[in-house]
Amino acid sequence: MTDFEINIAIAEYCGWQRHPMDQWIVTDPKYPHSVQPLNTIPNYCADLNAMHEAESTLRRNGPEFSRMLLELVSEAAGPGVLYAYGSFSHVHAPARLRAEAFLRTLGKLEEVQG
């Protein structure tokens, strides 16, 4: 998935809705009646604040998200490296890895190409 596709998938989970013309997205959580251009959705792959807001919607899936993020951080570090939960690398994971872990936790991302 591209960053843009990941951003759309997370936005939809967080309450953004597609406009029937598929060129726009309606923001449900904050402005239920405003129609915004598609490129105004948060950039979850590059913005840690946006990812933090998205992560707060997981609630019950929080532990699974943490496990998935830890797995991705270890994977990114290379073969044979396994970080402990709460390690510096886990806590300070970049937004892109957090976005991948978010969608994998929800079962919406099987394989990432990037």
C-alpha positions in Angstrom: 0.0 0.0 0.0 1.1 3.5 -0.7 1.2 6.1 2.1 -1.9 7.8 0.6 -3.8 4.5 0.6 -2.7 3.9 4.2 -3.8 7.4 5.2 -7.2 6.9 3.6 -7.7 3.5 5.4 -6.8 5.0 8.8 -9.0 8.1 8.2 -12.0 5.9 7.3 -11.5 3.9 10.5 -11.3 7.2 12.5 -14.6 8.4 11.2 -13.9 10.1 7.9 -16.4 9.1 5.2 -16.2 9.1 1.5 -18.4 11.4 -0.4 -20.5 9.5 -3.1 -18.6 11.2 -5.9 -15.4 9.6 -4.4 -13.5 12.8 -4.9 -14.2 14.1 -1.5 -14.2 12.9 2.1 -16.7 14.1 4.7 -15.2 14.6 8.2 -17.6 12.9 10.6 -16.0 13.3 14.1 -15.4 17.1 14.2 -17.4 18.6 11.3 -20.2 16.3 10.3 -21.5 18.5 7.5 -18.3 19.8 6.0 -17.0 18.3 2.8 -13.2 18.5 2.4 -10.9 17.7 -0.5 -9.4 14.2 -0.3 -5.9 15.6 0.1 -6.9 17.2 3.4 -7.1 14.0 5.4 -4.4 13.7 8.1 -1.0 12.4 6.9 -0.8 9.5 9.3 2.3 8.1 7.7 4.3 11.3 8.4 2.6 13.0 11.4 3.1 11.6 14.9 0.4 13.8 16.3 -2.1 12.4 13.7 -1.1 8.9 14.6 -1.4 9.5 18.3 -5.0 10.7 17.7 -5.7 7.6 15.6 -4.1 5.3 18.2 -6.4 6.6 20.8 -9.4 5.1 18.9 -8.1 1.6 19.4 -9.0 1.1 23.0 -9.6 -2.7 23.2 -7.0 -3.4 20.6 -4.3 -1.3 22.3 -2.3 -4.3 23.6 -2.4 -5.9 20.1 -1.3 -2.7 18.6 1.7 -2.5 21.0 2.7 -6.1 20.1 2.4 -5.4 16.4 4.4 -2.2 16.7 7.1 -4.0 18.6 7.2 -6.7 15.9 7.6 -4.1 13.1 10.3 -2.1 15.0 12.2 -5.3 15.5 11.7 -6.3 11.9 13.0 -2.9 10.7 16.1 -3.2 12.9 17.2 -6.3 11.0 17.5 -10.1 11.5 18.2 -11.3 15.0 17.2 -8.1 16.8 14.3 -8.3 19.2 13.4 -5.3 21.3 11.8 -5.5 24.7 8.4 -3.9 25.2 8.8 -0.3 26.1 12.3 0.0 24.7 13.4 3.3 23.3 12.9 2.1 19.7 9.4 0.9 20.4 8.3 4.1 22.2 9.9 6.3 19.5 8.7 4.4 16.4 8.2 6.6 13.4 4.7 7.5 12.2 5.0 5.2 9.1 5.6 2.1 11.3 2.8 3.1 13.6 0.5 3.5 10.7 1.4 0.0 9.5 1.0 -1.5 12.9 -2.4 0.3 13.3 -3.8 -1.3 10.1 -2.3 -4.7 10.8 -3.9 -4.7 14.2 -7.3 -4.1 12.5 -6.6 -6.8 9.9 -6.7 -4.2 7.1 -3.1 -4.5 6.0 -1.5 -7.8 5.2 1.6 -6.8 3.3 3.1 -3.4 2.9 5.0 -2.3 -0.2 6.6 1.0 0.0 
